[in-house]
């Protein structure tokens, strides 16, 4: 992947409105009990949140 594509992907990921805090399960968006932050391991910056789902939600 070249640097221009990498930068474009970073710009897209910075737009938090594109990221859902739900999971798509069996044709439906399912919310969890809170969220878990996803961090960049290099600088520990929070880059996203994912739903905290358990066995009952899945």
C-alpha positions as protocol buffer text, in pm:
chain_id: "A"
residue {
  index: 1
  type: UNK
  ca { x: 0 y: 0 z: 0 }
}
residue {
  index: 2
  type: UNK
  ca { x: 144 y: 338 z: -90 }
}
residue {
  index: 3
  type: UNK
  ca { x: 163 y: 637 z: 144 }
}
residue {
  index: 4
  type: UNK
  ca { x: -129 y: 821 z: -23 }
}
residue {
  index: 5
  type: UNK
  ca { x: -366 y: 531 z: 36 }
}
residue {
  index: 6
  type: UNK
  ca { x: -244 y: 495 z: 392 }
}
residue {
  index: 7
  type: UNK
  ca { x: -308 y: 865 z: 462 }
}
residue {
  index: 8
  type: UNK
  ca { x: -654 y: 845 z: 305 }
}
residue {
  index: 9
  type: UNK
  ca { x: -743 y: 551 z: 529 }
}
residue {
  index: 10
  type: UNK
  ca { x: -622 y: 741 z: 835 }
}
residue {
  index: 11
  type: UNK
  ca { x: -840 y: 1038 z: 740 }
}
residue {
  index: 12
  type: UNK
  ca { x: -1145 y: 815 z: 704 }
}
residue {
  index: 13
  type: UNK
  ca { x: -1083 y: 648 z: 1040 }
}
residue {
  index: 14
  type: UNK
  ca { x: -1060 y: 987 z: 1211 }
}
residue {
  index: 15
  type: UNK
  ca { x: -1424 y: 1049 z: 1118 }
}
residue {
  index: 16
  type: UNK
  ca { x: -1582 y: 883 z: 1422 }
}
residue {
  index: 17
  type: UNK
  ca { x: -1932 y: 907 z: 1267 }
}
residue {
  index: 18
  type: UNK
  ca { x: -1833 y: 625 z: 1031 }
}
residue {
  index: 19
  type: UNK
  ca { x: -1772 y: 390 z: 1321 }
}
residue {
  index: 20
  type: UNK
  ca { x: -2065 y: 213 z: 1487 }
}
residue {
  index: 21
  type: UNK
  ca { x: -2065 y: 116 z: 1853 }
}
residue {
  index: 22
  type: UNK
  ca { x: -2283 y: -182 z: 1772 }
}
residue {
  index: 23
  type: UNK
  ca { x: -2221 y: -520 z: 1612 }
}
residue {
  index: 24
  type: UNK
  ca { x: -2408 y: -653 z: 1312 }
}
residue {
  index: 25
  type: UNK
  ca { x: -2542 y: -991 z: 1425 }
}
residue {
  index: 26
  type: UNK
  ca { x: -2798 y: -1200 z: 1239 }
}
residue {
  index: 27
  type: UNK
  ca { x: -2919 y: -905 z: 1030 }
}
residue {
  index: 28
  type: UNK
  ca { x: -2953 y: -657 z: 1317 }
}
residue {
  index: 29
  type: UNK
  ca { x: -2735 y: -393 z: 1484 }
}
residue {
  index: 30
  type: UNK
  ca { x: -2687 y: -504 z: 1845 }
}
residue {
  index: 31
  type: UNK
  ca { x: -2564 y: -275 z: 2122 }
}
residue {
  index: 32
  type: UNK
  ca { x: -2354 y: -407 z: 2404 }
}
residue {
  index: 33
  type: UNK
  ca { x: -2333 y: -324 z: 2771 }
}
residue {
  index: 34
  type: UNK
  ca { x: -2095 y: -34 z: 2732 }
}
residue {
  index: 35
  type: UNK
  ca { x: -1797 y: -8 z: 2503 }
}
residue {
  index: 36
  type: UNK
  ca { x: -1434 y: -115 z: 2497 }
}
residue {
  index: 37
  type: UNK
  ca { x: -1176 y: 131 z: 2366 }
}
residue {
  index: 38
  type: UNK
  ca { x: -943 y: 14 z: 2088 }
}
residue {
  index: 39
  type: UNK
  ca { x: -600 y: 173 z: 2119 }
}
residue {
  index: 40
  type: UNK
  ca { x: -308 y: 218 z: 1886 }
}
residue {
  index: 41
  type: UNK
  ca { x: -32 y: 8 z: 2047 }
}
residue {
  index: 42
  type: UNK
  ca { x: 237 y: 248 z: 1926 }
}
residue {
  index: 43
  type: UNK
  ca { x: 112 y: 562 z: 2101 }
}
residue {
  index: 44
  type: UNK
  ca { x: -185 y: 430 z: 2306 }
}
residue {
  index: 45
  type: UNK
  ca { x: -421 y: 674 z: 2131 }
}
residue {
  index: 46
  type: UNK
  ca { x: -785 y: 561 z: 2135 }
}
residue {
  index: 47
  type: UNK
  ca { x: -877 y: 501 z: 1772 }
}
residue {
  index: 48
  type: UNK
  ca { x: -1219 y: 339 z: 1809 }
}
residue {
  index: 49
  type: UNK
  ca { x: -1469 y: 184 z: 2046 }
}
residue {
  index: 50
  type: UNK
  ca { x: -1636 y: -152 z: 2009 }
}
residue {
  index: 51
  type: UNK
  ca { x: -1940 y: -284 z: 2193 }
}
residue {
  index: 52
  type: UNK
  ca { x: -1884 y: -496 z: 2500 }
}
residue {
  index: 53
  type: UNK
  ca { x: -2090 y: -801 z: 2403 }
}
residue {
  index: 54
  type: UNK
  ca { x: -2133 y: -1119 z: 2598 }
}
residue {
  index: 55
  type: UNK
  ca { x: -2263 y: -1462 z: 2511 }
}
residue {
  index: 56
  type: UNK
  ca { x: -2629 y: -1357 z: 2545 }
}
residue {
  index: 57
  type: UNK
  ca { x: -2598 y: -1083 z: 2280 }
}
residue {
  index: 58
  type: UNK
  ca { x: -2427 y: -1307 z: 2029 }
}
